[in-house]
Amino acid sequence: CSVKDKSVQITIHKGSFWAEAVEGRRELIVNSPHDHLKQNGVPEGHVPINKLLLIPIIYQENVIALSAQMESELKVSEGKLSMALDMASMGHWELDMKTMMFTFNEQFYSIYGTTSQQEGGMIMAAETYAKSFVHPDDIVVVGEEIKKILNREYSKSPAQIEHRIMRRNGEVRHVVVRFTVVN
């Protein structure tokens, strides 16, 4: 959330988390805001909040600001997925079939012995990926699968392909790529 006009004053409703932090002039930590009795004060349509930390900023006996740090359920869910993929040595990727650009995550890059920073970001052209990471003897096989995808030969059911990859250090590994075509 942000306020464009810094002179705007926001009304803090009695009984809200915000009021509790301001009136108590102390930090407030709430691990399950929606289960908390004082959950009013979150605007309708606001992203569900999983954890909340409020810190009143006090200057010359007055609360002049309220610093808030929130962790949404989506962020927590993404973190858990990331941890599970890391523990399973799995990566996640998406291919935009219109632009032929891949989007990878850090776990994906770690399988290939590199990082998004070393590769210039999370997005990479399919051609660059093939030249950089697909074993030369398997490029035709991978290319044929991509053609099937572009020709819509796959339904929405999961499919898979096995092929070899070349890690950045030259090590050859075998991978199983599972995918679902989503329109």
C-alpha positions in Angstrom: 0.0 0.0 0.0 1.2 3.5 -0.6 0.0 7.1 -0.2 0.8 9.5 -3.1 0.0 12.7 -1.2 2.2 12.6 1.9 -0.1 15.1 3.7 -3.0 12.7 3.8 -4.1 11.6 7.2 -5.6 8.2 7.5 -8.4 7.5 10.1 -7.5 4.6 12.4 -10.6 2.8 13.5 -11.0 1.9 17.2 -10.3 -1.8 17.8 -8.2 -2.2 14.8 -4.6 -3.6 14.8 -3.4 -0.1 13.8 -5.2 1.5 16.8 -3.8 -1.0 19.2 -0.2 -0.2 18.1 -0.8 3.5 18.2 -2.7 3.6 21.5 -0.3 1.2 23.1 2.7 3.1 21.7 4.4 -0.3 21.2 5.1 -2.8 18.5 2.3 -5.3 17.6 3.0 -8.7 16.1 0.0 -10.8 14.9 0.7 -14.2 13.4 -2.9 -14.9 12.2 -4.7 -11.6 11.7 -7.9 -13.2 10.4 -8.2 -15.4 13.5 -7.5 -12.4 15.8 -10.4 -10.8 17.6 -9.3 -7.3 16.4 -9.2 -8.0 12.7 -11.3 -5.1 11.6 -9.3 -2.3 10.0 -8.2 -4.4 6.9 -10.0 -2.9 3.9 -12.4 -5.1 2.0 -10.7 -6.7 -0.9 -7.2 -6.3 0.7 -4.8 -9.2 0.0 -5.2 -11.7 2.8 -2.5 -11.1 5.5 -0.7 -14.1 7.1 1.6 -12.2 9.5 1.6 -8.6 10.5 4.2 -6.4 12.3 3.3 -2.8 13.3 5.8 -0.4 14.8 4.7 3.1 15.8 7.3 5.8 15.1 7.3 8.2 18.0 8.8 11.8 17.9 8.5 14.2 20.8 5.8 12.1 22.5 3.6 11.9 19.3 3.1 8.9 17.0 4.1 10.5 13.7 4.0 7.3 11.6 3.2 3.6 11.7 5.6 1.2 10.0 3.9 -2.0 8.8 5.4 -5.2 7.5 3.0 -7.7 6.2 3.4 -11.2 4.8 0.6 -12.3 2.5 -0.6 -15.8 2.2 0.6 -15.9 -1.4 4.1 -14.9 -0.3 4.1 -17.7 2.3 2.8 -20.2 -0.3 5.5 -19.2 -2.8 8.1 -19.6 -0.2 6.9 -23.1 0.7 6.8 -24.1 -2.9 10.3 -22.8 -3.4 11.6 -24.7 -0.4 9.9 -28.0 -1.6 11.3 -27.6 -5.1 14.8 -27.0 -3.7 14.5 -30.1 -1.4 13.4 -32.2 -4.3 16.0 -30.8 -6.6 13.3 -29.7 -9.0 13.0 -26.4 -10.9 10.0 -24.5 -12.3 9.8 -23.0 -15.8 7.3 -21.5 -18.1 7.5 -21.1 -21.9 5.6 -18.2 -23.6 4.8 -19.9 -26.9 4.2 -16.5 -28.6 7.6 -15.1 -27.8 9.5 -18.4 -27.3 10.9 -17.0 -24.1 11.4 -19.2 -21.0 10.9 -17.9 -17.5 13.0 -20.0 -14.9 13.3 -19.9 -11.1 16.5 -20.1 -9.1 16.0 -23.8 -8.4 15.9 -24.4 -12.1 19.2 -22.6 -12.6 20.8 -24.5 -9.7 20.1 -27.8 -11.5 22.1 -26.4 -14.4 25.0 -25.2 -12.1 24.3 -21.5 -12.5 22.2 -18.6 -11.2 19.8 -16.1 -12.7 22.4 -13.4 -12.0 25.0 -15.3 -14.1 22.6 -15.9 -16.9 21.3 -12.3 -17.1 17.9 -12.8 -15.4 15.0 -15.2 -15.1 14.0 -14.9 -18.7 15.8 -16.6 -21.6 15.1 -17.2 -25.3 14.3 -20.9 -26.1 17.1 -20.9 -28.7 19.6 -19.6 -26.1 18.5 -22.2 -23.6 18.9 -25.0 -26.2 22.4 -23.9 -27.3 23.5 -23.3 -23.7 22.1 -26.2 -21.8 20.7 -29.0 -24.0 23.2 -31.8 -24.8 24.1 -31.5 -28.5 23.0 -35.1 -29.2 19.5 -34.3 -27.7 18.8 -31.0 -29.4 16.7 -32.6 -32.1 14.6 -34.6 -29.6 13.9 -31.4 -27.6 13.2 -29.5 -30.7 10.6 -32.1 -31.9 8.8 -31.8 -28.5 8.7 -28.0 -28.8 7.2 -28.4 -32.3 4.5 -30.8 -31.0 3.7 -28.2 -28.3 3.5 -25.4 -30.9 1.3 -27.6 -33.2 -1.0 -28.2 -30.2 -0.4 -31.9 -30.3 -0.7 -32.1 -26.5 -3.9 -31.8 -24.5 -4.0 -30.2 -21.1 -2.8 -33.5 -19.5 0.7 -33.7 -18.2 3.5 -34.9 -20.5 7.2 -35.5 -20.1 10.5 -35.8 -22.0 13.8 -37.2 -20.8 17.0 -35.7 -22.2 20.6 -34.8 -21.2 21.7 -31.3 -20.1 25.0 -29.6 -20.0 25.7 -27.9 -16.7 27.7 -24.7 -16.8 30.8 -26.6 -15.6 30.4 -29.0 -18.5 29.0 -31.9 -16.4 26.4 -34.0 -18.3 23.2 -34.9 -16.4 19.9 -36.6 -17.3 16.7 -34.7 -16.6 13.0 -35.6 -16.7 11.0 -32.6 -17.9 7.3 -32.7 -16.9 5.0 -30.2 -18.5 1.4 -29.2 -19.1 0.3 -27.0 -22.0 -1.9 -24.2 -20.7 -3.5 -21.8 -23.1 
